[in-house]
Amino acid sequence: MAITTTSSDPVSGAFSVTVTFSEAVSGFVVGDLSVGNGAASNLQTSDNTVFTADITPSSDGSVTVDVAAGAAQDAAGNDNTAATQFSIESDGTAPGVSIATTSSDPVSGVFSVTVTFTEAVTGFAVGDIAVGNGAADNFAGSGDTYTADITPASDGSVTVDVAAGVAQDAAGNDNTAAQFSIESDGTAPGVVLSVEGGGPISGAFTLTVTFDEDVTGLELTDLVLSNATVSDLAGGPAVYTVLVTPDADGDVTIDLAADVAQDAAGNGNSAAAQLVVGSDSTLPVLSIVLPGAEVEGAFTAQFNFAEDVTGFALEDIAVTNGAASDFMMESASAYTALITPDTLGDVVVSVAAGAAQDAAANDSLAASASIEAISRPVEVAITIADDVASVTEITGQAVITNPGSEAIQYRAEVDVPWLAVDPSSGTIPSLGDLTLTISVLESAEDLDPGTYTGTITIINEGAIAAPNKDLARAPGDTIVVEIPLTITLEERYGTVEIVSTTPGGAHRDAEFGLTSDDPDFNGLAIATSGGRGTTGAIEKLFGGFSVQQSVPAGWRINDVTCSGDSDGGSVIDLASGQATIDLDPGEAIICTFENIRDEDAVRLATMRAINNFLVRRADRILSSAPDLGLRLRERDTRSPGRFSADISQGRGTMSMETSLAGIRNHARDNNPQMPGSVQEQENLDIWFAANFVSLSDDRDGADVSSDFGVAQLGVDWMLDEQTLVGLMIQGDWMDEVTADIAEDAGAVRGARVNGSGWMAGPYLVREVGDGVILDVLALWGQSDNVVNPLGLYEDEFETSRYMLRANLSGEWRFDNWRIRPEAALAHFSETQDAYTDSLGFTIPEQTVSIGRFQAGPEFAYRWTQRDGSWWEPSFRLRGVWDYDAADLINEAGQLVGTAAGRADAQLGLRALLWHGAYLDVSGGVSGLGDGDFSADSMRFDVRLPF
């Protein structure tokens, strides 16, 4: 069944729906139509398959029509299924409309209006906009928003209207009507510039700006003036005033451009006619020019006016501490006069305001200038050479003069304690001079070498202090002359600074000791910080002495340099780390001991840590090689896996093994086949083993603790009953901590080495005879490792390695006896790549290899219990021969090897308990026949089925 309509969505009133059944039905009536937000009527049909009905919405919104299941039945009496709900929107509301503009009222030209409907409409066009006193164009928009530009025809009211029914919404509803009105003003305001009075104006004046209607926007910057500035804008909205201040004499022009002010409609003003006003307001400026800051007698003063003046005379010149004479006019603007000082001190020449007038009757400005009448300057310089026995032997002289006609009573003052003047007081004759003797006092012996300055001040005791003098003297003192004195003491001493450096960074800092035949340096310790340490500069009397720097373990002196020795008299002995210093007067010698880590010691410590790590890891990898012969013997194992733990002398071990074959066979044992069914042997097997060892080793005297782990994953294929081939991959890791500290290399703790690697390769297992199995394995791989040889930094290094192994084993049983002889030949090699460590030292390539042959029998006797458990004591004797033995390196760099051959013996007791647990307890002795190596061990092995 389906409910449809031909009306568009939304609808604006009653509409028709069609209900279509998939076959003819009966019993369907109008009441079976369930209408949400409406009512159904006028149900019609012509074939009892297709029905029509009218739907009248109740209000705007969604209208739904549903037909429930079982409303009608076909000829067989089957009820109809429920129809998918029919839904349509009803909209019977007419669209509202509004007209607006962003332009202010009134407008001065074309403006834009926005016509906004309350909902999206169609059919709206520019012709639907009725404009009074204007026209509409540039129509745009869609949906519920439209815009148009309105161009007024003339000043006055402009109306914009939209009639009802010009646009329709989606339901076909006509819009309502809207009106809009605004004023138009397109006439520009006129303006006139004016000032009161006529003729030239002296000083600032008021400008009136008059518009023919009210305006806004006028600013001071809108007025364009030449030879004047404008300020103090006031008034409005039609008449404004401003204050015009001329810049200089001459014409002042004033302009007001068009469009700087606007009326209410935004019309800019028309340009004003230019206004020209004459100005003369500059007062004559006088400058008095004197010959300098100081004079030693009478001098000529110049009086310069900025323009021609009249009325200037000698009487207008006032002189303090002097008199004016010999007045002369050189031009209408330039005059001179002779000024004679009365005595030593400031002479002030001044002219009052209004002493002269320009052509416009402007009074001249006041002016003043001053100059100092002084005694002739004098300077004294004294040098005390480095060969002077006593500074009191040195004297100097100074001649002071009196340029005046009166004698000067003076006294002398000195501002430093190491100078004296003779005579210290007396009389300087008029127009004459006096010689002073300057002596250096004993207290100058305490001065450091260098240049010092002092001042001898000759004070006029008979004069009154000049005003505005800022002197630290008694009231009434005036200065005749100040005599600057320079005394130079040549250098007799020098400085010595000892600097110790390290490269910093990974090298770290260190402390270095000094020994010297000079007590100031002997016993000093220099601790570097950031790669540098210093004694600081120590002042020493010229001469010679030696300084030797010692280095802590792991360091060496790379270079010794001394700078600042001008004659090169210092001697460096790098081998002994000693500098013999020749210090001359004035020298500042800096001797630098450049220290670096001892490259040979660091390299040995690093290579030792890496080599011994690789040796121990190689031994563990060889010892952890899987017994692949068991892959063939235990193909029918019934255990899905096993776990073992081993605690031996000085080491601990955990291991786990599992295989796909064991899991399959275990599952078959627990889920037997139907009687008579055949269980086929699977050719493919996947196995996994893991081993962890914790051990300690002191063969190289380093007291090493190591943790080693290996995980092995293999997959093999049974070629036939005697042969299988496979691939295996193993991952291993090892952490090693050394208790012994490489003190000779400057280590702060024992070495730390850790690494992880992998090996992968094929293997072959074949039963070459009855009970005799040969397995061959070849692996190759790499490792990534980290070494911290000194406890100061970490470096990474890489290795590549391979292992070859062949193992021949047999197993024969005689009643309860079991004999399992075996012989194995293995070779492992690992090469460490050369690298540059954090100190910048090259660590060369190293190769560790172990070639090992071992062989021997194992004898065991088994007591089997009725429940399937058994007990088995055993004895194993095995000969071990390392035909290519790996050597350890001790702290001295010597190789620590092992004997080429040895024997290992072991007594053990094994048991298989009734619940499947496996127990193995054994004790052994390793190193029989080797006097340098011996190891006693106990092994406890528990394997739990899972």
Secondary structure, DSSP 8 states (H G I E B T S, - for coil): -EEEESS-SSBSS-EEEEEE-SS--B---GGGEEEETEEEEEEEESSSSEEEEEEEESSSEEEEEEE-TTS-B-TT--B------EEEEE------EEEE-SS-SSBSS-EEEEEEESS--B---GGGEEEESEEEEEEEEETTEEEEEEEESSSEEEEEEE-TTS-B-TT--B---EEEEEEE------EEEE-SS-S-B-S-EEEEEEESS--B---GGGEEEESEEEEEEEE-SSEEEEEEEESSSEEEEEEE-TTSSB-TT--B------EEEEE------EEEE-S-SEESS-EEEEEEESS--B---GGGEEEESEEEEEEEESSSSEEEEEEEESSSEEEEEEE-TTSSB-TT--B---EEEEEEE------EEEEE-TT-S-GGG-EEEEEEE--SSS-EEEEEEESSTTEEEESSEEEE-TT-EEEEEEEE-GGGGGS-SEEEEEEEEEEETTS---TT---SS-TT-EEEEEEEEEEEE---EEEEEEEEE---GGG---EEEEEESSTTTTT-EEE-BTTEEE---EEEESEEEEEEE---TTEEEEEEEEE--TT---EEETTTTEEEEEE-TT-EEEEEEEEEE-HHHHHHHHHHHHHHHHHHHHHHHHHT---THHHHHTTT---SEEEEEEEETTEEEEEEEEEHHHHHHHHHHHS---TT------SEEEEEEEEEEEEEE-TTSS-EEEEEEEEEEEEEEEEETTEEEEEEEEEEEEEEEE-S--GGGT-SS--EEEEEEEEEEEEEEEEEETTEEEEEEEEEEEEEEEEESSSS--EEEEEEEEEEEEEEEE-EEETTEEE--EEEEEEEEEEE--EE-TTS-EE--EEEEEEEEEEE-EEEE-EE-TTS-EEEEEEEEEEEEEEE---EE-TTS-EE---SEEEEEEEEEEEE-TTS-EEEEEEEEEEET-TT--EEEEEEEEE---
